[in-house]
Amino acid sequence: MATPTGARGTARPATLDPRPATGRAPVVLSGAHVVLPTGTVPHGRVTVDGSRISAATPTDAQVIDVQNHWLVPGFVDIHNHGGGGASVSGPADDVLQAVRTHRRHGTTTLVASTVTDDMDVLIRQAGLLSELAEQGDLAGIHFEGPFISPCRKGAHSEALLRDPDPAEVRKLIDAARGRAKMVTLATELPGGLDSVRLLADHGVIAAVGHTDATYEQTVQAIEAGATVATHLFNAMPALGHRSPGPIAALLEDERVTVELINDGVHLHPAALELAFRHAGAGRVAFITDAMDAAGFGDGRYDLGPLAVDVTDGVARLVEGGSIAGSTLTLDRAFKRAVTVDRLPVEDVVAALSATPARLLGMADRVGSLEPGKDADLVLLDENFDLKGVMRRGEWVVDPQLT
């Protein structure tokens, strides 16, 4: 059960997204707890007309009773390496398989995250992923590596790491043809601050991650334009009372959004509570950091050029044993956040949808259940188990309710 990493698609990828349906009757989802930006509306209703949420309810609308359910916006994952046994670093069919898998778990907007590899491989993959983004299957590209610290490399090949030379960073941005959304950098490395400024100038998110930076160096990176913490707490120095390191700097600055992997493996509940208390739901983005095994199962996989064993849902490098991404899906992150971490549902919705949508510059289209936005929504039962997923007005997971 391995996923090859050497193959790269060259033909124009097929798209998962069908053309907008015509003649489709409007749908009213009625009776659920509807989570809106202003709060939760009990016994609420959402009208879907075509691919959009509508303020009006047409007379010919089909009414679907969803009482005793929760209706929330589709999830937005800004950091995802794969799922369903497939990698977003593979050929087009593999990328689409990963996207399809996460859609079934409520992620209606997904950014594909590459892993460290040779620059020519990353440049070729950027071209393929940008085509899928142009077709609407992806929300963009996140380059995680190769511009990261050998001291905090995690599941990245040390032999392929390099300093963040702005000229090299620019090559990846150009290869993505306007679809680069984020680049993770160890900003303390030579060229790091200049690369942050370059990314900011081009409208690409500079994320601090896989870093050995001090508190002071991290503050410099934020001042230069860094606005995201890549999987906060992981692959960076621990919070210290004399050397607070990057965690303190990233949590305290209101300009920074912090990624959190809420799978019960990457973070102790107290660390998650600390992040929420200091950053708030408006600055937290739940991510999966998922690799191929998400939504698939245990076994041996490849993550870029490295071998990974997944046992009991935990992914670790075969050589060295470092955690190698996650097998998380965002519906599981939602349920854990509400039932284990006891976070308010509204805060969890913000961290899974509104905050990452805003970060991507897509808040006018996705991230909340408001008229005029894409009809991307997730239906959960009273136990917060996923029952239905709609994307752009089409059921991905049909709840089979009447």
C-alpha positions in Angstrom: 0.0 0.0 0.0 2.5 2.5 -1.2 2.1 5.7 -3.1 4.9 6.3 -5.7 6.4 9.8 -5.6 8.5 9.7 -8.8 5.7 10.0 -11.3 4.6 13.4 -12.5 1.5 14.1 -14.6 2.1 16.0 -17.9 -1.3 16.0 -19.6 -3.9 18.5 -18.6 -5.7 17.1 -15.5 -9.3 16.1 -15.5 -11.4 18.1 -13.2 -13.6 16.9 -10.3 -15.9 19.9 -10.7 -18.8 19.4 -13.1 -20.1 22.3 -15.0 -22.9 24.1 -13.1 -26.2 22.1 -13.3 -29.1 23.7 -15.0 -32.7 23.3 -14.1 -31.9 22.2 -10.6 -34.7 22.9 -8.1 -33.7 25.2 -5.2 -33.3 23.4 -1.8 -34.2 24.6 1.7 -32.4 22.9 4.6 -34.7 23.6 7.5 -34.7 23.0 11.2 -31.0 22.7 12.0 -28.8 24.7 14.4 -27.3 27.0 11.7 -23.9 28.5 12.7 -23.7 32.0 11.2 -21.0 34.6 11.7 -23.3 36.4 14.2 -24.0 33.2 16.2 -26.0 30.0 16.1 -29.6 30.1 15.0 -31.7 27.2 16.4 -34.3 25.8 14.1 -32.7 27.9 11.3 -32.8 27.4 7.5 -30.5 27.8 4.6 -31.7 28.1 1.0 -29.5 26.9 -1.8 -30.3 28.1 -5.3 -28.0 26.7 -8.0 -24.4 26.9 -6.7 -25.1 29.7 -4.2 -26.7 30.4 -0.9 -29.8 32.5 -1.5 -31.5 35.1 0.7 -34.8 34.4 -0.9 -36.8 31.2 -0.8 -38.3 30.4 -4.2 -41.8 28.9 -4.2 -40.7 25.8 -6.0 -37.9 25.0 -3.5 -37.6 21.4 -2.1 -37.7 21.5 1.7 -35.4 19.0 3.5 -36.0 18.5 7.2 -32.6 18.6 9.1 -33.9 19.0 12.7 -31.5 17.9 15.4 -28.5 18.5 13.1 -25.9 21.2 12.9 -25.4 23.1 9.6 -22.0 24.7 9.3 -19.8 26.1 6.5 -17.6 23.8 4.4 -14.2 23.4 5.9 -11.1 25.2 4.5 -7.8 23.3 4.8 -4.7 25.5 4.1 -2.2 22.7 4.7 -2.7 19.3 3.2 -0.3 16.8 1.6 -2.7 14.0 0.6 -5.3 11.5 1.5 -7.2 8.4 0.3 -3.9 6.7 -0.4 -2.7 9.4 -2.7 -0.4 12.4 -2.5 -0.7 15.9 -3.9 2.9 15.6 -4.9 2.0 12.9 -7.4 0.3 12.9 -10.8 -3.0 14.6 -11.4 -5.1 11.5 -10.7 -3.5 11.1 -7.3 -4.1 14.8 -6.5 -7.7 14.5 -7.4 -8.1 11.3 -5.3 -6.7 13.2 -2.3 -9.1 16.1 -2.9 -12.0 13.7 -3.4 -11.2 12.0 -0.1 -11.1 15.2 1.9 -14.3 16.5 0.3 -16.1 13.5 1.7 -14.9 14.6 5.1 -16.2 18.1 4.7 -13.2 20.0 3.3 -14.8 21.9 0.4 -11.8 24.2 -0.1 -8.3 22.7 -0.1 -4.8 24.1 -0.6 -2.3 21.5 -1.8 1.0 21.4 0.2 4.1 20.1 -1.4 7.1 18.6 0.6 10.8 19.2 0.2 12.2 17.8 -3.1 14.6 18.9 -5.8 13.7 22.3 -7.2 13.0 21.0 -10.7 10.6 18.5 -9.3 8.8 21.2 -7.2 8.7 23.5 -10.2 7.1 20.8 -12.4 4.6 19.9 -9.7 3.7 23.6 -9.2 2.7 23.7 -12.9 0.4 20.7 -12.5 -1.2 22.0 -9.3 -1.7 25.4 -10.8 -3.8 23.8 -13.6 -5.9 22.1 -11.0 -6.3 25.4 -9.2 -7.3 27.1 -12.4 -10.0 24.4 -12.9 -11.4 25.0 -9.4 -10.3 21.7 -7.8 -7.7 23.4 -5.5 -7.7 26.7 -3.8 -3.9 27.1 -4.4 -0.5 25.8 -3.5 1.5 25.8 -0.3 5.2 25.1 -0.6 6.4 23.5 2.7 10.2 23.3 2.1 12.8 23.2 0.9 13.7 26.5 2.7 13.6 25.1 6.2 16.0 24.4 9.1 17.9 21.1 9.2 17.5 21.4 13.0 13.7 21.3 12.7 13.3 19.4 9.5 10.7 16.9 10.7 9.6 14.7 7.8 11.7 16.4 5.2 14.8 15.1 3.5 17.8 17.0 5.0 19.9 16.4 1.9 17.4 18.5 -0.2 17.1 21.4 2.2 18.5 24.8 1.2 18.6 28.4 2.4 15.7 30.6 1.3 17.5 32.5 -1.5 14.9 35.0 -2.8 15.8 34.1 -6.4 14.9 30.4 -5.7 11.7 31.4 -3.9 10.8 33.5 -6.9 11.2 30.5 -9.1 8.5 28.6 -7.2 6.1 31.6 -7.2 6.5 32.0 -10.9 6.0 28.3 -11.6 2.7 28.5 -9.7 1.4 31.0 -12.2 -0.4 33.1 -9.6 -1.7 30.1 -7.6 0.9 30.1 -4.9 -0.8 30.9 -1.6 1.8 30.2 1.0 5.5 29.3 1.5 6.8 28.0 4.8 10.3 29.3 5.7 12.8 29.1 8.4 13.2 32.9 8.4 16.4 32.9 10.5 18.3 31.3 7.7 20.4 33.4 5.2 18.0 35.1 2.8 15.0 34.5 5.1 13.9 38.0 5.8 14.4 39.1 2.2 12.3 36.1 1.1 9.6 37.1 3.5 9.5 40.6 2.0 9.5 39.1 -1.6 6.5 36.9 -0.7 4.6 39.8 0.9 5.3 42.0 -2.2 3.8 39.3 -4.4 0.7 38.6 -2.2 1.9 35.2 -1.1 1.7 34.3 2.6 5.1 33.9 4.3 4.7 31.3 7.1 7.2 30.7 9.9 7.8 27.0 10.3 10.3 24.2 10.6 12.4 26.9 12.3 15.0 27.2 15.0 14.5 30.9 15.3 14.8 32.9 18.5 12.0 35.1 19.8 13.8 38.2 18.5 14.4 36.6 15.1 10.7 35.7 14.8 9.7 39.2 15.7 11.9 40.4 12.8 10.2 38.0 10.5 6.8 39.2 11.5 7.9 42.8 11.0 9.1 41.8 7.5 5.7 40.5 6.6 5.3 36.9 7.9 1.7 36.3 8.9 1.3 32.5 9.6 2.7 30.0 12.0 3.1 26.7 10.3 1.6 24.0 12.7 2.4 26.0 15.8 4.4 24.2 18.5 5.5 21.5 16.1 9.0 21.7 14.4 10.1 24.7 16.4 11.8 25.3 19.8 9.6 24.8 22.8 8.3 27.8 24.8 10.9 28.6 27.4 10.8 31.0 30.3 14.2 32.6 29.5 14.3 31.8 25.8 10.6 32.1 24.7 11.5 31.3 21.1 9.1 31.6 18.1 6.0 30.4 19.9 5.6 33.4 22.1 6.3 35.9 19.3 3.8 34.2 17.0 1.1 34.0 19.6 1.4 37.5 20.9 1.2 39.3 17.5 -2.3 40.0 16.2 -1.1 40.0 12.7 -0.3 36.3 12.8 -2.6 33.4 12.2 -1.5 30.1 13.9 -2.1 26.7 12.4 -3.1 23.9 14.8 -3.3 20.1 14.1 -6.0 18.9 16.5 -5.6 15.2 16.2 -4.7 14.3 19.7 -1.1 13.4 18.6 0.5 16.6 17.6 -0.8 18.7 20.5 -1.6 18.3 24.2 -5.0 19.7 25.0 -3.3 22.3 27.2 -1.3 23.6 24.3 -4.4 23.9 22.2 -6.1 25.8 25.0 -3.1 28.1 25.3 -3.2 28.9 21.6 -6.9 29.6 21.7 -6.7 31.7 24.8 -4.0 34.0 23.4 -4.9 34.0 19.7 -8.6 33.5 19.8 -10.7 31.8 17.1 -10.1 34.7 14.7 -6.4 33.9 14.6 -6.5 30.1 14.7 -6.7 27.9 11.6 -7.3 24.2 12.2 -5.4 22.2 9.5 -4.9 18.5 8.8 -1.2 18.4 7.6 -2.6 15.2 6.2 -0.5 12.7 4.3 -1.6 9.9 2.0 -3.1 7.6 4.8 -5.8 10.1 5.8 -9.1 8.5 5.1 -7.4 5.4 4.0 -5.6 3.3 6.6 -2.4 2.0 8.2 0.5 0.8 6.1 3.7 1.9 4.4 3.7 5.1 2.4 6.0 7.6 0.8 6.1 11.3 1.8 8.2 12.9 -0.9 11.4 10.9 -1.0 11.0 9.5 2.5 9.3 6.3 3.7 6.6 6.5 6.3 4.9 3.8 8.5 1.4 4.5 9.7 0.3 2.5 12.8 -2.9 3.1 14.6 -3.4 6.2 12.6 -0.1 7.8 13.6 2.4 8.5 10.7 6.1 8.3 11.5 9.3 8.2 9.4 10.7 4.7 8.9 14.1 6.2 9.5 14.3 8.2 12.7 10.7 7.9 13.9 9.7 11.6 13.5 6.0 12.3 13.2 5.3 12.6 9.4 2.2 14.7 9.0 -1.1 13.3 10.1 -3.9 11.1 9.1 -6.5 13.7 10.2 -9.6 14.8 8.4 -11.3 18.0 9.4 -14.6 16.4 10.4 -12.6 14.6 13.1 -10.8 17.8 14.1 -14.3 19.4 14.5 -15.7 16.7 16.7 -12.6 16.5 18.9 -12.5 20.3 19.3 -16.2 20.3 20.5 -16.4 17.0 22.5 -12.9 16.7 23.9 -11.5 20.2 24.0 -14.9 21.7 24.9 -14.5 24.7 22.6 -17.6 26.6 21.6 -19.1 25.4 18.3 -18.9 28.9 16.9 -15.1 29.1 17.7 -14.5 25.8 16.0 -16.4 26.9 12.9 -14.3 30.0 12.8 -11.1 28.0 13.0 -12.2 25.5 10.4 -13.8 27.8 7.9 -14.0 31.6 8.4 -10.4 32.2 9.6 -8.6 30.2 6.9 -11.0 31.6 4.2 -10.1 35.1 5.2 -6.4 34.2 5.2 -6.6 32.9 1.7 -8.5 36.0 0.5 -11.6 34.0 -0.2 -13.9 35.2 2.4 -16.2 36.8 -0.2 -16.9 33.3 -1.5 -16.5 30.7 1.2 -16.1 30.3 5.0 -19.6 31.2 6.2 -23.2 30.5 5.4 -24.2 33.9 4.0 -26.4 34.8 0.9 -24.4 35.1 -2.3 -21.6 32.8 -1.2 -20.9 29.4 -2.6 -23.2 26.7 -1.2 -20.4 24.9 0.6 -21.8 23.3 3.8 -21.5 20.4 6.2 -24.3 18.7 8.0 -23.5 17.1 11.4 -25.7 15.1 13.7 -26.3 15.9 17.3 -23.1 13.9 18.2 -21.1 16.0 15.7 -20.6 13.1 13.3 -20.7 14.1 9.6 -23.9 13.2 7.8 -23.8 15.4 4.6 -21.5 17.5 2.5 -22.5 20.0 -0.2 -20.1 21.8 -2.4 -21.2 24.6 -4.8 -24.8 23.3 -4.5 -24.0 19.7 -5.3 -24.1 16.9 -2.7 -20.7 15.3 -2.2 -22.1 13.2 0.7 -25.9 13.0 0.3 -27.6 12.8 3.7 -30.6 11.0 2.2 -33.0 13.1 4.2 -36.5 14.2 3.2 
